[in-house]
């Protein structure tokens, strides 16, 4: 680990790399990075898309998720329009900043009557650019990292082949170990540049956390506890460290702090570490202790619920792994009831999704059906962008399979299909097939481990 690595240092490496392409001609830039470097590169692009950016080009960050061409372009158009609805916080409002600095007329408004297409977005960008005194600068349209469907690369390829206006450039991030957009670099119709920069974010983050933990009292129990949590997590990946010894020390520090959150966190961390070592009985033991410590504080401490929630899920998965299905389902029932009380729709969905899957495996179709319907209802309460990137598609597949296997009426199937049209998209049949294959592979691993 580089002891002198800092987050600022890594950030400036990224900035310098971008600077290296500012004086050359290109149509699209692809950051190619390791997964752990994704966040800081995205943060750099976000900053450049705000008034705090230092480069002369004007950056715009889109967060829309690609599902189909038509839906994606509609979402891009809606997102574009949303930038012109002024909110109270002007910190990252580029349009507000341009008007305030006199670069854009106060009366400027976007033409919201255009069709919801990417061409409309580009056309409005060009109209906007004509009003600005930045003739030599480019508009960088950056698509932030997201769980895009496979067609996203083809969509970009089509836009590049159709020739973007000379003032418009695109940018994305791709993960080195699992390239999602490998073909774009070889396009003959456009100049695509790939940016790689050697970063040491692991060392930078560790150094930052150690510095933060030390503060003015490096010998304080709170500092020792924070450091020991990191020691335990590191030990879970090493064979030459006594994990139990490090866990015992972490728990000792947690108890000395005399805080329920610290004590419960110590036991939760121990459960995660032992699970990483595939010592599942130990993981179950510590997850159970974390649940028991946090549970009495659920209604009196805001910190207790997320710790309890994580621990009860580990506990449930351990029971499933040991084929103690009823005990595992009881854990997820407890999670569902508590998540409902806490108005935590995502984990209501997750709890009932796991119950539905396990009950379906046991051929208890009525119980599986009821649980899947509860999960779907919870999922519909999630924001669109959260639902699209969540496991909603998995439970949708489970519910549809049960409806077919149990030979339910056409009305039931039709009702499900209408919901899927609304909450997943018209291409839901193909998505369900792919998602179910992924879920089977993943959950089968949880259910077949041995200690």
VENTA-V599227 format. One record per backbone hydrogen bond with DSSP energy under -0.5 kcal/mol. NH is the residue of the N-H (numbers start at 1). CO is the residue of the C=O. Records with the same first field share a line. If there is no record, write none. Layout:
BEGIN
NH: CO, CO
END
This chain:
BEGIN
3: 1
5: 2
10: 6
11: 7
12: 8
13: 9
14: 10
15: 11
16: 12
17: 13
18: 14
19: 15
20: 16
21: 18
22: 19
24: 21
27: 191
28: 191
29: 170
30: 193
31: 29, 172
32: 30, 195
33: 31, 174
37: 34
38: 35
41: 37
42: 38
43: 39
44: 40
45: 41
46: 42
47: 43
48: 44
49: 45
50: 47
53: 47, 50
58: 138
59: 48, 57
60: 140
62: 60, 142
67: 68
72: 68
73: 69
74: 70
75: 71
76: 72
77: 73
78: 74
79: 75
80: 76
81: 77
82: 78
83: 79, 80
84: 81
85: 82
86: 84
90: 88
93: 90
94: 92
97: 93
98: 94
99: 95
100: 96
101: 97
102: 99
103: 98
104: 98
108: 105
112: 110
114: 111
117: 115
121: 117
122: 118
123: 119
124: 120
125: 121
126: 122
127: 123
128: 124
129: 125
130: 126
131: 127, 128
132: 128, 129
134: 132
137: 134
139: 167
140: 58, 138
141: 139, 169
142: 60, 140
143: 141, 171
144: 62, 142
148: 146
149: 66
152: 149
153: 150
154: 150
155: 151
156: 152
157: 153
158: 154
159: 155
160: 156
161: 157
162: 158
163: 160
168: 165
169: 139
170: 27
171: 141
172: 29
174: 31
176: 33
178: 175
179: 176
184: 181
186: 183
187: 184
192: 190
193: 28
195: 30
196: 194
199: 197
204: 200
205: 201
206: 202
207: 203
208: 204
209: 205
210: 206
211: 207
212: 208
213: 209
214: 210
215: 211
217: 214
220: 217
224: 220
225: 221
226: 222
227: 223
228: 224
229: 225
230: 226
231: 227
232: 228
233: 229
234: 230
235: 231
236: 232
237: 234
238: 235
243: 241
246: 242
247: 243
248: 244
249: 245
250: 246
251: 247
252: 248
253: 249
254: 250
255: 251
256: 252
257: 253
258: 255
259: 254
263: 259
264: 260
265: 261
266: 262
267: 263
268: 264
269: 265
270: 266
271: 267
272: 268
273: 269
274: 270
275: 271
276: 272
277: 273
278: 275
279: 274
280: 278
283: 279
284: 280
285: 281
286: 282
287: 283
288: 284
289: 285
290: 286
291: 287
292: 288
293: 289
294: 290
295: 291
296: 292
297: 294
298: 295
300: 297
301: 297
305: 301
306: 302
307: 303
308: 304
309: 305
310: 306
311: 307
312: 308
313: 309
314: 310
315: 311
316: 312
317: 313
318: 314
319: 315
320: 316
321: 317
322: 318
323: 320
324: 319
325: 323
328: 324
329: 325
330: 326
331: 327
332: 328
333: 329
334: 330
335: 331
336: 332
337: 333
338: 334
339: 335
340: 336
341: 337
342: 338
343: 340
344: 339
345: 343
348: 344
349: 345
350: 346
351: 347
352: 348
353: 349
354: 350
355: 351
356: 352
357: 353
358: 354
359: 355
360: 356
361: 357
362: 358
363: 360
364: 359
365: 363
368: 364
369: 365
370: 366
371: 367
372: 368
373: 369
374: 370
375: 371
376: 372
377: 373
378: 374
379: 375
380: 376
381: 378
382: 379
386: 383
387: 383
388: 384
389: 385
390: 387
393: 390
394: 391
395: 391
396: 392
397: 393
398: 394
399: 395
400: 396
401: 397
402: 398
403: 399
404: 400
405: 401
406: 402
407: 404
408: 403
413: 409
414: 410
415: 411
416: 412
417: 413
418: 414
419: 415
420: 416
421: 417
422: 418
423: 419
424: 420
425: 420
428: 425
430: 427
431: 427
432: 428
433: 429
434: 430
435: 431
436: 432
437: 433
438: 434
439: 435
440: 436
441: 437
442: 438
443: 439
444: 440
445: 441, 442
446: 442
447: 443
448: 445
449: 446
END
